[in-house]
Structures are given as structure tokens and as C-alpha cells.
Amino acid sequence: MLLFRQFVNDDLGCASYLVGDTDAGVALVVDPPFEIEPIVAAAASDAVRIERVLETHTHADHVSGHGRFALEHGVPVAIHPIAEPEYTFEPLEDGQEIAVGSVRVRVMHTPGHRPEHCAFVVDERIVLTGDSLFVGDAARPDLAIAAREGAEDLYHSLERLAELPAGVEVYPGHVAGSLCGRNMSADRCSTIARERETNSALSFHDVHEFVLVSSSVSTPRPPTTERVVALNRGRWVAWPGEPAELAAPGDATVLDVRPFGDHAAGHVPGAISVPVGGGSFGTKAGFVLVAGEQVVLHASSRDEALDAARKLWAVGILDVAGYVLALPAPETLATVGADELRQLMAQPEVQIVDVREAGERVEGYLPGATNIPYRLLRKIGVGALQRDRPVVTVCESGPRASIAASLLQREGFDVRAVADGGVADFAGDVVSFRRCGS
């Protein structure tokens, strides 16, 4: 009997799969997360032995758990040889069939997102599309090669997938929340028939039109792309082990993972606020942390610290020196509401900083606001601001403005954050771009 289970990492929007034959007691894993424990537990519950790991491609946004399966369970890893992995692997090729008991998994080479990318057709009933065809969208083509070259390959790969029988169920490698696509649905599965009818990526008339649109990627690249690719292509990455509680952070960068209200009420001077419960924690932390810097977590509890550490490891931030709980927290950060921001906008000495992406600002912006995406503030954005003038940060609804305010306070600015609300609350004050024909 076919065993099929989907596992979704809600923080990153990544999906992994357990595929097996319960009668034969065997299974394989597709695209495992770094935290493999839920998959191992599910296999034990279903009384199947994991015999192999299949990788659709070398992931660029999260660390794979294939190394942990190899190191801790002796499980071989299979991937297309174009990936050129530095670890021992079993090569996959287009059309190959892999037996899992009586279940058959057929390999489809589907380059585009990355040159080595493969999809896996399970018993001609289910297709695991990885980072090629998503529910409602297609993958971005710019994470390994030039966007136009990747887009052309992706177009032909999507054509192959769309030719599968209408009733084949589609299970992608990402769902909404990932940076790997722009218009992904929150649905975790679909069918080939539904995607043919509703997926805009399958509606293009020819390859040239598809390449023109899909290669114009505006979503920022995952901040840890090169680091994660190197980890996933290189030697097995072992589980770092539980970080220790420390008495003090020392010289490490303090990442405050508590709720922003706690950070605003009192924090260690220089701490960067990225609440672990705020969604997309790993991606946001990756944007604001500098590669190679040692991090100490300021958390409300041990469990909160461990949750944050696991989510950092998942995006390749492995240098977590430990965590602190009870610390002197003498520095506060002021916040303002929408009404107070309206008053501040009338004061010319106040610098309003819109920390959304440029693509969001195109839809409308606050008059007089300077646009600096929060992810750039530690790198290139600070020089655009005057240090002798107060700053107020704002985004769509508050979370990114809060992160940005902590970054600017760290740099010595007199800063306040619109932490609860944002541009969405200023419908009557927002300037909209006039479009041709409007």
C-alpha cells in the first residue's frame, strides 16, 4: 500500500515528503528539512525503514537534512549529477525508475530553477514538482544561472509537467511564504488539470513571452543563498547540538527573539530585534545578520531560544554561540501609532523611512517618506539618513518597521517605530502612481 506524507516548514514554506510501501515496510524521503526528527518519527509510526533520500536539486534557501540522514542513519542520497555534489551520491537520470517496495518513482529531469532539478512521479498518480511547478505559480529561475537562461529551461520543464495526465496530483517543494515564487497559493497540493486552468505560469503563448516575464524577478534573493548552496553541495552538515545558556553575551551580536513589545520595553544595547514568533523568522534574520558573525540569542525562555536556533540553522546560520534569558536591559525603543505618525509627517525635521520593498512602494507610499528596505539598512542604507534628525520607521503593518528601528537604534539614531500598523492604515494619505491608461 502506498504511504505518502507531506511535511511543511511553516517558517520557510518548504515541503518535504515521505513516500513508501507499508506492506514492504520501506520508504524514501524527498527534500528532507534539516530538522529530520518529524520525518523519522513518522516513519517509525508507520513501521517503514527509510532506504534513500532523493533531492530534487541543491537547495538555495534552506539547509537539507540529507547529511543528517547519511551521518545518523546511514541512508544514501540521490541527486542529478549536474549538481556536482562533493558528497558520495547515487546519480539520478531522466526516465529512471526507483522501486520502493511495489511503489514506483519515476525521475523527470526538469531544469530551470537550477540545472540539476528533477521532479518525481509516484506511481503515475502523484508528482513531486520540487521548485519547478508550484500551486498557482512557477519557480524563480535566477538562483543558479542567468535568469533568462534559467527561464527558458523552466518553460520547457513546465511544458513536460503540464503534459502529465489531468488527474495527477501536484505536490510542490514550496508553498506560500517562500521567496522562491511570487504568486504561490497557500494550498499545499493541486492537480495537473487545475494548474492547467488556473496557473498563470502555464498560460504563456510562447517561450519568449515566458522568458521576458519570469526573468524579470523583483523578489529579493534569499540572503543566505550562496552559503546554503555551499553547505548543501559540500560535506554532510551535522546537527549542531543544543545551544547552551550563557551568563552574558560577550562580544557576540545579540539577536533578540522575544516579542517586539518586550524588546521595546527593555533590551541589551545594540541588540537586533527579530521576533521568532513573527513569521519567516529565518529569512528575516538572514537579511539582517552579517555572514560569519557570532550570534547570541536573547529569549524569554529556553524553548523560545531553541526554536530560534533551529530556525537559524535551517537557513545556514550555524554559528549560534548560545542564549541568554535574564539580562540587564536598560535600553528602550519608542513606538508610535498611526495618529501620531500623521502629526510627525508634518514636521520637516522628522525622517520617515518606508522599509518595504521597492515593488511594494510602487503601489502607493507616504508623501515625503524615504524608501530603504529593512534588509539593506545594515549594508548600504544608513548613509542615506541624517544622524542629527529623528527617524520613524514604517512598513505595511509593523513587523519590518520594528526590525528596522532596532537596526537604526544600534547605529545611534534617535528612532521610533510604527510597530502596530503602517502604510495600510493611511489609505487617504498614500500617494499612488498613475499608470498608463488610468
N, C-alpha and C positions, 0 to 999 in steps of 0.2 A: 504493500500500500504506500502511495506517495505521501511523504512527510514534507510539508512546506511551511516555513515560519519566517515572518518578516520582523526585523528589529530596527527601530528608528531612533537615532540620537537626536533628541529634540533641540539640543543647543546648536547643532551644526546642520540639521536637516539631512543627515546622511542615513542611508538604509543599507542593511546587511541581511543576508539570507541563510537559512539552514534548509538544505534540500536532502532528502534521504528516502530510504525504503525501510519502513518499520518492520516488515516481515523479515528482511535480511539483516536488520539491525545495524545498518551502515548509513553514513551521511557525509556530505561535504558542506563547506561554508564558502559563501561568495562575499567578497569585500568585507572582511571582519573589521570591527572597530578595535581601537587599541585596548579598550576595556572589554575583554572577551568573556568575562565571567557570566553574563546573562546567557550567552550562546552555549557555553559549556554546561550550565545548569539545565538549559532546555534540552540539550542532547541527552543528558543523564536522565531527565524526567521521561523522555520518550524512548529510553533504552536503546539509543543508537550510538555507534562509535564513529567519531569524525575521522575520516580517512584522508581528506585532502582539502586544501584551501585553493579556491580559484580567485584570481584577481582580474577584474575587468580591465584594469590599467594601473599605472603608477599614480596614486592619488596625490593631488597637489594641495588639498585643503585640510586633510586630517591624516594623522599617523595610523597606518594599518596595524591590525593585530596579527598579521601573518607571522611576524617574527616571534611573537609570544607563543603562537600555536606550534611553531617549529621548535623553539627552545624548551617549552614547558611540557609539550605533549608529543613531540617527535613527528609532527604532521608535515608532509611535503607540501610545497607551494607551487602552483602552476600559473604561468603568465605567458603572453605572447613574447617571443624572443626579441622583437623590435624594442622592447622596453630596456634591454641591455642591463638586467639586474646584476648586482655584484654578489648576490647570494646564490646558493645552489637552488635550481628550479627545474620544474618539468615544463617543456615548451608546449604551448598551445598553437594550433593551426586551424585555419578556416575549414569548416566541414568536419572536423574531428568530432567523434562521439565518445563521451566518457560514461562508463557504466557505474551506477550507484545501486547495487543490487539489481533489481529489474527496471529501475528508473534510468532513462537515457537523457544525457545533457549534451546538446549539440552546440558546437562553438561557431559563432558568426564573427568574423573579423569586421569591425565597424569603426574604422579610424575617423578622426575629425577632432574630437575633444583632445585626444592625444593619438599619436600614430599607432600605438600598440593596442588601442582599445578593442575589446571584444564584448559581444553580448552572448547570453547563454539561453538556449531554448530547451525547456524542460518538458520532456515527453510530448512535444509539439502542442502543449496546452498553455504553457506559461513562458514568457520571455523576460529575462532579467536584462534590462537595457543599459544598466550602469549609467554612465554620464554621456549618453547619446540622445535617446528619446526620453523626455520627461512627460509627466502628465500635464498637458497644456502648453508645453514649450519644448525647446531643444537645448542642448548644452552650448556653452560658450566655446569658441574654437581657438582661443588665444593663450592657452596655458602651457603650450609646449613648442609651438612653431608660430610663424606669422599668421595673423588672424585670417587673412584671405586664403592662404593655402589650407589651413585647417577647415575653413568654412566649405571649401569645395569638396574636400573629402567627406565632411559631415553630411552634406547634401546627398551624396550617393549612398552613404550608410543609412540615412533616414529612408531613402527610396527602398532599400532592401528590407528594412524593418517593416515598412508600410505594406509590403507585398506578402507578409505573413497572413495566414487565414484570419478572417474578421473576428472570430471568436477567441483568438489567443489573448490571454490576459497579460497586461503590461505591468511590470513591477520595476520602477526605476531605482537608480542609485541615489537620488536626491528627491526631497520633497520641498515644499515652500519653506523658506528660511535660509536656504543655501545661497552663496554668491555665485554658484555655477550656472544659474539661469535667471532670466528676468521676470518671466510671467508664469512661473510654475504654480500649479494648483496645490491646494492643501490636501487634496485627495491622495491617498497612498497607493492607489492602483487604478487601472483603467482597462480598456480593451483596444485592440488594433482598430476595430470598427469605430469606436468612439473617438480615437485620436485622428483617424482619417477625416471625421466630420468636424471636429472642434479645435484641433491643434493648429494654430496659425503657422507653425514651422513647417507643416506639411501642405500648406496652401499655395506655395510659390509656383509660378508657372515654369520657371527655368532656373538653372544653376546660377546664372549671372545675377538675377534678382535676389536670390537667396544669399549669395556671397556679399552683395552690396549691403544688405540689411544686417545680416548676422555678424559680419566682420566689423561693424561699427559698434563695438562693445563699449558701453559707457559705465557699466558697473565696475567698481574698483577691483583689481586683482586681490585675491586673498593675501593678506600681508605677510604670511609665512610661507608663500608658495615655494620659493627656492629651497628653503630649509626643509620643508616637509617632503618635497620630491627627493632630496638627497637622503633623507632618513629612510624613505620607503624603497629607494633603489639600492641602498647600501646594506651593510651588515645588519643582522637582526637587532631590533631595538628591544631591550629587556624592560620589564616593569620596574620603575624606579624605586618602589617601596614607599611606605607611608612616611610623609614628611614629619619631622619632629617639632614639638612645641618648643619655642625659644623664649628666653627671658627678655631679649631685646633684639631689634632688627640689625644692629651693627651698621655697616656701610651699604647694605643692600637696598635696592629700590623697594619701597613699601607699596604693595598693591592692596588697597582697602576694598575688600569684597563684601563688606557689610551693606545693608540698605543705605541709600544715599542720605536719608534723614539722619541716620546715625553718624555718617561721615560729616555732614554739615554741622551737627551739634558738637562734634569734637573729634579731632584726628591728629595723627602724628604729622608735624610739619614736613611738607614735601611729599606726602602720600598721594597716590593717584587713585581716584575712586572709579571702580568698575564693579558694580554690584553683581554677585554671582547669580542672583535670582532675577536679573533683568532681561534675560533672553539674549541669545547669541553672545554669551559671555566670552567664549574662547576667541571668536573673531574680533570682538571689540578690544579685548586685552592685547591680541596680536597687533592691532593697529597702533596702540599707544606705547607698547613696550619696545625697547631697542634690542635688537638681536644680540645675544650674548650677555646681557646684563643679568646679574643675580637678583632673584626676587624673593621677598619675604611677604607672606600674606597676613593681613590684619583681618581677623574674622571674629564673629560673635560667638562661635562655638567650634569645637573640634570637627563636628560633622560638616559645618559650613566650609571650614578650611580644606577638608579632604575632598569635598565636592568641587571646590575651586581648583585644587591641584589636579584632579583627574581631568577636568575640562581644559586646563592649560596643557597638560601632557598630550591630550588628543590633538592639539594643533602644533605640536612640536616644541612647546616651551617647557623644556625638561629641567631647567636649572632653578628649581624651587628649593631654596635653602631651608625652608621651614615656615612655621606660622607663629603668630603672637595673638594672645587673647586680651589680657588685661594690660593696658599700657597708659601712661600719662598721655592725654590727648588735648593739649592746650589750644590748638588752632581751630577756629570755626570758619564756616563759609556761609555767607548770607545768601538768601534766596528771595526772589520777588515773584509776585503774581502778575496776571495779565493786566489788571487795572494799574498797578504801579509801573509796569513797563510802558504803558501808554503815556504816562507822565514823563518818564525818563526819556522817551523818544523825542520829546520836545526840548530837551536840554542839549545844546550843541556840544558840550564837553564830554558827554557820555558816548562811548563807543559801543554800538550794538553789533554783536558778532553772530551772524547766522551760520551755525556749524553743520548744516545739512550739506548733502552733495550738490554739485552744480546742477545736475539734472533735475533735482527737486526744486531748486530755486527758479528754474525756468517756468514752473507752473505758477509762481507768484512769490513775492518777497516783501518784507517790511521796508518802507522807504527809509533810506539813509543807512541801512544795515550793510556791513562788510561781510562778504561770504568767504569763510575759511572752513572747509570740512574739518571736523574734530580730529580725524585721523592724521591730519597734516600739521597740527599745532606744535607737536614736539619736534618736527623736522624742518618745516620751512615757514610756518605761519606766523610765529611770534614777531618777526621783523616787520610785519605789515601794521603792527599796532603801536600806539604811543604809550609808553610806560607811565607818563605823568597824568594820564586821563583814566577815569574809571571805565570798567568794561562790564557789559551784561551779555551773557551767552544765551542763545535761544535756538531751538530746533523745532521739529514738528510737534512734539508732545512732551519733551522734558528729559528723557534719559541721556541723549547725546550731549545736551547742553550742560548737564551735571558733570559728565566726564570732562568736557572741555573746560569748565570752570575750575575743576581740580588741577588740570594741567597748567592753566594760566596762573592760578594762585601759586603753584610750585615755582613758576618763573618770576614771582614777585609782583604780579599785577593786583590791583585793587579790583576784585571781580565779584559779581553776583550772578546767580543762575536762575533762569526761568525753569524751575525743576518740575513743576506740575502744570503742564500746559505748554503752549507755544504758538507757532505761526497759525496753526489750525484754529486758534481762538480769535484771530484777527481778520476775519473774513472781510469786514468793511474797510480795513486799513491796508490790506495787502495790495500791492501793485501787481497787475497781471500783464504779461507780454501780449501785445496784439499780434495775432497770427494772420498770415495772408488769407484774404477772403472772409475774415471775420468782421 
